[in-house]
Amino acid sequence: MIYSGITLSNPFAKQDWRNVKSWAKLISKHKGVEAEIYRDNRMLIDMSLQITARQDHAGAELCFGVWKYSVSVKFYDTRHWDTEKNCWQVYG
């Protein structure tokens, strides 16, 4: 996994997290894309990039947020990773 991010939050604010809007679409047999806008009362600044491989729902995610509102976009694989066989799981 590769992760880079910075977050500045207000620890004195009342915790209140909610999803404002979300969208998801399957773009091929095993690839999907998701976008969401959410609100977090404690968040002041949030920027992150995460890239994963060889794990469940591996892919890339980019987040950006300012003053309680964040936007997240994720491109990912819909399959689960089988660590014993070192490949994607195949269901009967």
N, CA, C and O atoms as a GROMACS GRO file, in nm:
protein
  368
    1MET      N    1   0.084  -0.117   0.000
    1MET     CA    2   0.000   0.000   0.000
    1MET      C    3   0.089   0.124   0.000
    1MET      O    4   0.192   0.127   0.067
    2ILE      N    5   0.048   0.223  -0.074
    2ILE     CA    6   0.111   0.353  -0.074
    2ILE      C    7   0.007   0.452  -0.023
    2ILE      O    8  -0.105   0.455  -0.072
    3TYR      N    9   0.045   0.531   0.076
    3TYR     CA   10  -0.048   0.629   0.133
    3TYR      C   11   0.026   0.758   0.159
    3TYR      O   12   0.135   0.759   0.215
    4SER      N   13  -0.035   0.867   0.119
    4SER     CA   14   0.017   0.999   0.149
    4SER      C   15  -0.101   1.087   0.184
    4SER      O   16  -0.201   1.089   0.112
    5GLY      N   17  -0.090   1.159   0.294
    5GLY     CA   18  -0.203   1.242   0.332
    5GLY      C   19  -0.169   1.343   0.439
    5GLY      O   20  -0.068   1.332   0.508
    6ILE      N   21  -0.255   1.440   0.451
    6ILE     CA   22  -0.245   1.540   0.557
    6ILE      C   23  -0.387   1.570   0.604
    6ILE      O   24  -0.479   1.587   0.524
    7THR      N   25  -0.404   1.577   0.734
    7THR     CA   26  -0.534   1.606   0.792
    7THR      C   27  -0.517   1.704   0.906
    7THR      O   28  -0.427   1.689   0.989
    8LEU      N   29  -0.602   1.802   0.910
    8LEU     CA   30  -0.608   1.896   1.022
    8LEU      C   31  -0.751   1.894   1.071
    8LEU      O   32  -0.844   1.924   0.996
    9SER      N   33  -0.769   1.858   1.199
    9SER     CA   34  -0.905   1.847   1.251
    9SER      C   35  -0.920   1.924   1.382
    9SER      O   36  -0.822   1.957   1.449
   10ASN      N   37  -1.043   1.952   1.417
   10ASN     CA   38  -1.077   2.022   1.540
   10ASN      C   39  -1.125   1.920   1.643
   10ASN      O   40  -1.236   1.869   1.632
   11PRO      N   41  -1.042   1.888   1.743
   11PRO     CA   42  -1.082   1.786   1.840
   11PRO      C   43  -1.192   1.832   1.935
   11PRO      O   44  -1.250   1.749   2.006
   12PHE      N   45  -1.223   1.960   1.938
   12PHE     CA   46  -1.325   2.013   2.029
   12PHE      C   47  -1.464   2.016   1.967
   12PHE      O   48  -1.562   2.038   2.037
   13ALA      N   49  -1.472   1.995   1.837
   13ALA     CA   50  -1.602   1.995   1.769
   13ALA      C   51  -1.678   1.867   1.800
   13ALA      O   52  -1.618   1.761   1.820
   14LYS      N   53  -1.809   1.878   1.802
   14LYS     CA   54  -1.894   1.760   1.823
   14LYS      C   55  -1.881   1.668   1.701
   14LYS      O   56  -1.889   1.714   1.587
   15GLN      N   57  -1.861   1.540   1.725
   15GLN     CA   58  -1.848   1.445   1.616
   15GLN      C   59  -1.982   1.426   1.547
   15GLN      O   60  -2.080   1.386   1.609
   16ASP      N   61  -1.985   1.456   1.418
   16ASP     CA   62  -2.105   1.440   1.336
   16ASP      C   63  -2.060   1.414   1.194
   16ASP      O   64  -2.021   1.507   1.123
   17TRP      N   65  -2.064   1.289   1.151
   17TRP     CA   66  -2.023   1.248   1.017
   17TRP      C   67  -2.146   1.202   0.941
   17TRP      O   68  -2.226   1.125   0.994
   18ARG      N   69  -2.161   1.249   0.817
   18ARG     CA   70  -2.272   1.202   0.735
   18ARG      C   71  -2.237   1.206   0.587
   18ARG      O   72  -2.162   1.293   0.542
   19ASN      N   73  -2.292   1.113   0.514
   19ASN     CA   74  -2.275   1.106   0.370
   19ASN      C   75  -2.375   1.202   0.307
   19ASN      O   76  -2.496   1.190   0.330
   20VAL      N   77  -2.327   1.296   0.228
   20VAL     CA   78  -2.414   1.394   0.163
   20VAL      C   79  -2.466   1.338   0.031
   20VAL      O   80  -2.585   1.345   0.003
   21LYS      N   81  -2.376   1.283  -0.050
   21LYS     CA   82  -2.414   1.228  -0.181
   21LYS      C   83  -2.311   1.123  -0.220
   21LYS      O   84  -2.191   1.141  -0.196
   22SER      N   85  -2.356   1.014  -0.279
   22SER     CA   86  -2.263   0.911  -0.326
   22SER      C   87  -2.310   0.858  -0.462
   22SER      O   88  -2.428   0.861  -0.495
   23TRP      N   89  -2.213   0.809  -0.537
   23TRP     CA   90  -2.239   0.757  -0.670
   23TRP      C   91  -2.142   0.643  -0.695
   23TRP      O   92  -2.025   0.653  -0.658
   24ALA      N   93  -2.188   0.536  -0.757
   24ALA     CA   94  -2.102   0.421  -0.788
   24ALA      C   95  -2.144   0.362  -0.922
   24ALA      O   96  -2.262   0.362  -0.958
   25LYS      N   97  -2.044   0.312  -0.996
   25LYS     CA   98  -2.073   0.252  -1.125
   25LYS      C   99  -1.971   0.143  -1.155
   25LYS      O  100  -1.852   0.161  -1.131
   26LEU      N  101  -2.018   0.032  -1.207
   26LEU     CA  102  -1.932  -0.075  -1.254
   26LEU      C  103  -1.891  -0.039  -1.397
   26LEU      O  104  -1.978  -0.020  -1.482
   27ILE      N  105  -1.759  -0.029  -1.423
   27ILE     CA  106  -1.715   0.014  -1.556
   27ILE      C  107  -1.660  -0.101  -1.641
   27ILE      O  108  -1.639  -0.086  -1.761
   28SER      N  109  -1.637  -0.216  -1.578
   28SER     CA  110  -1.604  -0.338  -1.652
   28SER      C  111  -1.644  -0.455  -1.561
   28SER      O  112  -1.705  -0.434  -1.456
   29LYS      N  113  -1.611  -0.577  -1.602
   29LYS     CA  114  -1.654  -0.693  -1.525
   29LYS      C  115  -1.607  -0.689  -1.379
   29LYS      O  116  -1.682  -0.727  -1.289
   30HIS      N  117  -1.484  -0.642  -1.354
   30HIS     CA  118  -1.430  -0.642  -1.219
   30HIS      C  119  -1.380  -0.506  -1.170
   30HIS      O  120  -1.316  -0.498  -1.066
   31LYS      N  121  -1.407  -0.399  -1.243
   31LYS     CA  122  -1.360  -0.266  -1.204
   31LYS      C  123  -1.477  -0.174  -1.177
   31LYS      O  124  -1.577  -0.175  -1.249
   32GLY      N  125  -1.464  -0.095  -1.073
   32GLY     CA  126  -1.569  -0.001  -1.037
   32GLY      C  127  -1.511   0.135  -1.004
   32GLY      O  128  -1.392   0.149  -0.978
   33VAL      N  129  -1.597   0.234  -1.006
   33VAL     CA  130  -1.559   0.369  -0.967
   33VAL      C  131  -1.667   0.422  -0.874
   33VAL      O  132  -1.786   0.399  -0.895
   34GLU      N  133  -1.624   0.492  -0.770
   34GLU     CA  134  -1.715   0.551  -0.672
   34GLU      C  135  -1.674   0.695  -0.647
   34GLU      O  136  -1.556   0.728  -0.651
   35ALA      N  137  -1.772   0.779  -0.622
   35ALA     CA  138  -1.747   0.917  -0.583
   35ALA      C  139  -1.844   0.948  -0.470
   35ALA      O  140  -1.959   0.904  -0.472
   36GLU      N  141  -1.798   1.024  -0.373
   36GLU     CA  142  -1.888   1.062  -0.265
   36GLU      C  143  -1.849   1.197  -0.208
   36GLU      O  144  -1.732   1.238  -0.209
   37ILE      N  145  -1.949   1.265  -0.158
   37ILE     CA  146  -1.931   1.389  -0.084
   37ILE      C  147  -1.982   1.362   0.056
   37ILE      O  148  -2.093   1.311   0.074
   38TYR      N  149  -1.901   1.395   0.155
   38TYR     CA  150  -1.945   1.374   0.292
   38TYR      C  151  -1.907   1.492   0.380
   38TYR      O  152  -1.819   1.571   0.346
   39ARG      N  153  -1.974   1.501   0.494
   39ARG     CA  154  -1.953   1.610   0.589
   39ARG      C  155  -1.904   1.551   0.721
   39ARG      O  156  -1.960   1.454   0.771
   40ASP      N  157  -1.800   1.612   0.775
   40ASP     CA  158  -1.744   1.574   0.904
   40ASP      C  159  -1.716   1.701   0.982
   40ASP      O  160  -1.628   1.778   0.944
   41ASN      N  161  -1.791   1.724   1.090
   41ASN     CA  162  -1.778   1.848   1.167
   41ASN      C  163  -1.638   1.873   1.220
   41ASN      O  164  -1.601   1.989   1.242
   42ARG      N  165  -1.559   1.770   1.241
   42ARG     CA  166  -1.425   1.787   1.298
   42ARG      C  167  -1.318   1.821   1.194
   42ARG      O  168  -1.211   1.870   1.230
   43MET      N  169  -1.345   1.797   1.066
   43MET     CA  170  -1.245   1.813   0.963
   43MET      C  171  -1.229   1.959   0.920
   43MET      O  172  -1.328   2.027   0.890
   44LEU      N  173  -1.105   2.007   0.918
   44LEU     CA  174  -1.073   2.141   0.869
   44LEU      C  175  -1.006   2.132   0.732
   44LEU      O  176  -1.046   2.202   0.639
   45ILE      N  177  -0.904   2.047   0.719
   45ILE     CA  178  -0.834   2.024   0.593
   45ILE      C  179  -0.805   1.874   0.582
   45ILE      O  180  -0.761   1.812   0.679
   46ASP      N  181  -0.828   1.819   0.465
   46ASP     CA  182  -0.800   1.677   0.444
   46ASP      C  183  -0.758   1.655   0.299
   46ASP      O  184  -0.833   1.689   0.207
   47MET      N  185  -0.641   1.600   0.279
   47MET     CA  186  -0.593   1.564   0.146
   47MET      C  187  -0.524   1.429   0.158
   47MET      O  188  -0.439   1.410   0.244
   48SER      N  189  -0.560   1.334   0.071
   48SER     CA  190  -0.493   1.204   0.077
   48SER      C  191  -0.500   1.133  -0.058
   48SER      O  192  -0.589   1.155  -0.139
   49LEU      N  193  -0.400   1.047  -0.077
   49LEU     CA  194  -0.392   0.959  -0.193
   49LEU      C  195  -0.352   0.823  -0.141
   49LEU      O  196  -0.253   0.809  -0.070
   50GLN      N  197  -0.430   0.722  -0.176
   50GLN     CA  198  -0.402   0.585  -0.132
   50GLN      C  199  -0.407   0.492  -0.252
   50GLN      O  200  -0.501   0.495  -0.331
   51ILE      N  201  -0.304   0.409  -0.265
   51ILE     CA  202  -0.299   0.310  -0.373
   51ILE      C  203  -0.272   0.174  -0.309
   51ILE      O  204  -0.175   0.158  -0.235
   52THR      N  205  -0.357   0.076  -0.338
   52THR     CA  206  -0.343  -0.057  -0.281
   52THR      C  207  -0.338  -0.162  -0.391
   52THR      O  208  -0.388  -0.141  -0.501
   53ALA      N  209  -0.276  -0.276  -0.359
   53ALA     CA  210  -0.268  -0.388  -0.453
   53ALA      C  211  -0.269  -0.518  -0.373
   53ALA      O  212  -0.232  -0.520  -0.256
   54ARG      N  213  -0.310  -0.625  -0.437
   54ARG     CA  214  -0.312  -0.758  -0.376
   54ARG      C  215  -0.384  -0.760  -0.241
   54ARG      O  216  -0.333  -0.813  -0.142
   55GLN      N  217  -0.502  -0.701  -0.240
   55GLN     CA  218  -0.589  -0.706  -0.123
   55GLN      C  219  -0.733  -0.689  -0.171
   55GLN      O  220  -0.755  -0.654  -0.287
   56ASP      N  221  -0.830  -0.712  -0.083
   56ASP     CA  222  -0.970  -0.696  -0.120
   56ASP      C  223  -0.995  -0.553  -0.168
   56ASP      O  224  -0.952  -0.457  -0.105
   57HIS      N  225  -1.064  -0.541  -0.281
   57HIS     CA  226  -1.104  -0.412  -0.338
   57HIS      C  227  -0.985  -0.318  -0.360
   57HIS      O  228  -0.994  -0.199  -0.331
   58ALA      N  229  -0.875  -0.372  -0.411
   58ALA     CA  230  -0.754  -0.294  -0.436
   58ALA      C  231  -0.780  -0.188  -0.543
   58ALA      O  232  -0.861  -0.207  -0.633
   59GLY      N  233  -0.709  -0.076  -0.530
   59GLY     CA  234  -0.723   0.031  -0.628
   59GLY      C  235  -0.663   0.160  -0.579
   59GLY      O  236  -0.574   0.160  -0.493
   60ALA      N  237  -0.713   0.271  -0.632
   60ALA     CA  238  -0.663   0.403  -0.597
   60ALA      C  239  -0.777   0.489  -0.545
   60ALA      O  240  -0.890   0.483  -0.595
   61GLU      N  241  -0.746   0.572  -0.444
   61GLU     CA  242  -0.846   0.662  -0.386
   61GLU      C  243  -0.783   0.799  -0.364
   61GLU      O  244  -0.673   0.810  -0.310
   62LEU      N  245  -0.854   0.903  -0.407
   62LEU     CA  246  -0.810   1.040  -0.390
   62LEU      C  247  -0.917   1.115  -0.310
   62LEU      O  248  -1.035   1.112  -0.346
   63CYS      N  249  -0.876   1.182  -0.203
   63CYS     CA  250  -0.968   1.258  -0.119
   63CYS      C  251  -0.918   1.402  -0.104
   63CYS      O  252  -0.798   1.427  -0.095
   64PHE      N  253  -1.012   1.494  -0.102
   64PHE     CA  254  -0.980   1.634  -0.080
   64PHE      C  255  -1.094   1.697  -0.002
   64PHE      O  256  -1.211   1.684  -0.040
   65GLY      N  257  -1.062   1.767   0.106
   65GLY     CA  258  -1.165   1.828   0.187
   65GLY      C  259  -1.121   1.959   0.250
   65GLY      O  260  -1.004   1.977   0.286
   66VAL      N  261  -1.217   2.050   0.262
   66VAL     CA  262  -1.194   2.179   0.327
   66VAL      C  263  -1.318   2.214   0.407
   66VAL      O  264  -1.430   2.206   0.358
   67TRP      N  265  -1.295   2.254   0.531
   67TRP     CA  266  -1.398   2.306   0.621
   67TRP      C  267  -1.525   2.221   0.622
   67TRP      O  268  -1.630   2.264   0.574
   68LYS      N  269  -1.514   2.103   0.676
   68LYS     CA  270  -1.625   2.010   0.702
   68LYS      C  271  -1.672   1.926   0.583
   68LYS      O  272  -1.738   1.825   0.603
   69TYR      N  273  -1.640   1.965   0.460
   69TYR     CA  274  -1.687   1.890   0.344
   69TYR      C  275  -1.570   1.828   0.269
   69TYR      O  276  -1.468   1.892   0.248
   70SER      N  277  -1.586   1.702   0.229
   70SER     CA  278  -1.482   1.630   0.156
   70SER      C  279  -1.541   1.563   0.032
   70SER      O  280  -1.659   1.527   0.029
   71VAL      N  281  -1.456   1.548  -0.068
   71VAL     CA  282  -1.490   1.475  -0.189
   71VAL      C  283  -1.391   1.360  -0.201
   71VAL      O  284  -1.270   1.379  -0.187
   72SER      N  285  -1.442   1.242  -0.228
   72SER     CA  286  -1.358   1.123  -0.241
   72SER      C  287  -1.393   1.054  -0.373
   72SER      O  288  -1.510   1.036  -0.406
   73VAL      N  289  -1.289   1.014  -0.447
   73VAL     CA  290  -1.307   0.940  -0.572
   73VAL      C  291  -1.221   0.815  -0.563
   73VAL      O  292  -1.102   0.823  -0.530
   74LYS      N  293  -1.280   0.700  -0.593
   74LYS     CA  294  -1.209   0.573  -0.581
   74LYS      C  295  -1.230   0.490  -0.707
   74LYS      O  296  -1.343   0.473  -0.754
   75PHE      N  297  -1.120   0.437  -0.761
   75PHE     CA  298  -1.121   0.342  -0.872
   75PHE      C  299  -1.068   0.211  -0.815
   75PHE      O  300  -0.956   0.208  -0.765
   76TYR      N  301  -1.145   0.103  -0.821
   76TYR     CA  302  -1.107  -0.018  -0.748
   76TYR      C  303  -1.150  -0.146  -0.819
   76TYR      O  304  -1.231  -0.144  -0.912
   77ASP      N  305  -1.094  -0.256  -0.773
   77ASP     CA  306  -1.129  -0.389  -0.820
   77ASP      C  307  -1.238  -0.444  -0.728
   77ASP      O  308  -1.225  -0.434  -0.605
   78THR      N  309  -1.342  -0.501  -0.783
   78THR     CA  310  -1.454  -0.548  -0.702
   78THR      C  311  -1.430  -0.684  -0.638
   78THR      O  312  -1.510  -0.728  -0.554
   79ARG      N  313  -1.321  -0.752  -0.677
   79ARG     CA  314  -1.296  -0.888  -0.628
   79ARG      C  315  -1.224  -0.889  -0.493
   79ARG      O  316  -1.174  -0.787  -0.446
   80HIS      N  317  -1.220  -1.008  -0.433
   80HIS     CA  318  -1.147  -1.030  -0.308
   80HIS      C  319  -1.017  -1.106  -0.338
   80HIS      O  320  -1.012  -1.188  -0.430
   81TRP      N  321  -0.914  -1.079  -0.260
   81TRP     CA  322  -0.782  -1.138  -0.279
   81TRP      C  323  -0.768  -1.263  -0.194
   81TRP      O  324  -0.800  -1.259  -0.075
   82ASP      N  325  -0.721  -1.373  -0.251
   82ASP     CA  326  -0.696  -1.498  -0.179
   82ASP      C  327  -0.546  -1.501  -0.145
   82ASP      O  328  -0.463  -1.527  -0.232
   83THR      N  329  -0.512  -1.477  -0.019
   83THR     CA  330  -0.371  -1.469   0.021
   83THR      C  331  -0.302  -1.606   0.018
   83THR      O  332  -0.181  -1.613  -0.002
   84GLU      N  333  -0.377  -1.713   0.038
   84GLU     CA  334  -0.317  -1.847   0.035
   84GLU      C  335  -0.274  -1.887  -0.106
   84GLU      O  336  -0.168  -1.947  -0.123
   85LYS      N  337  -0.355  -1.854  -0.206
   85LYS     CA  338  -0.325  -1.888  -0.346
   85LYS      C  339  -0.256  -1.774  -0.419
   85LYS      O  340  -0.210  -1.791  -0.532
   86ASN      N  341  -0.248  -1.659  -0.356
   86ASN     CA  342  -0.186  -1.539  -0.414
   86ASN      C  343  -0.248  -1.502  -0.548
   86ASN      O  344  -0.179  -1.476  -0.646
   87CYS      N  345  -0.384  -1.500  -0.548
   87CYS     CA  346  -0.458  -1.460  -0.669
   87CYS      C  347  -0.598  -1.415  -0.627
   87CYS      O  348  -0.637  -1.426  -0.511
   88TRP      N  349  -0.673  -1.364  -0.723
   88TRP     CA  350  -0.810  -1.323  -0.694
   88TRP      C  351  -0.896  -1.446  -0.666
   88TRP      O  352  -0.878  -1.550  -0.730
   89GLN      N  353  -0.988  -1.435  -0.573
   89GLN     CA  354  -1.077  -1.546  -0.540
   89GLN      C  355  -1.173  -1.571  -0.657
   89GLN      O  356  -1.219  -1.478  -0.723
   90VAL      N  357  -1.201  -1.698  -0.679
   90VAL     CA  358  -1.296  -1.739  -0.781
   90VAL      C  359  -1.412  -1.806  -0.710
   90VAL      O  360  -1.391  -1.900  -0.634
   91TYR      N  361  -1.532  -1.759  -0.735
   91TYR     CA  362  -1.650  -1.816  -0.670
   91TYR      C  363  -1.721  -1.909  -0.768
   91TYR      O  364  -1.737  -1.878  -0.886
   92GLY      N  365  -1.764  -2.026  -0.715
   92GLY     CA  366  -1.825  -2.133  -0.791
   92GLY      C  367  -1.937  -2.094  -0.876
   92GLY      O  368  -1.995  -2.179  -0.944
   0.00000   0.00000   0.00000
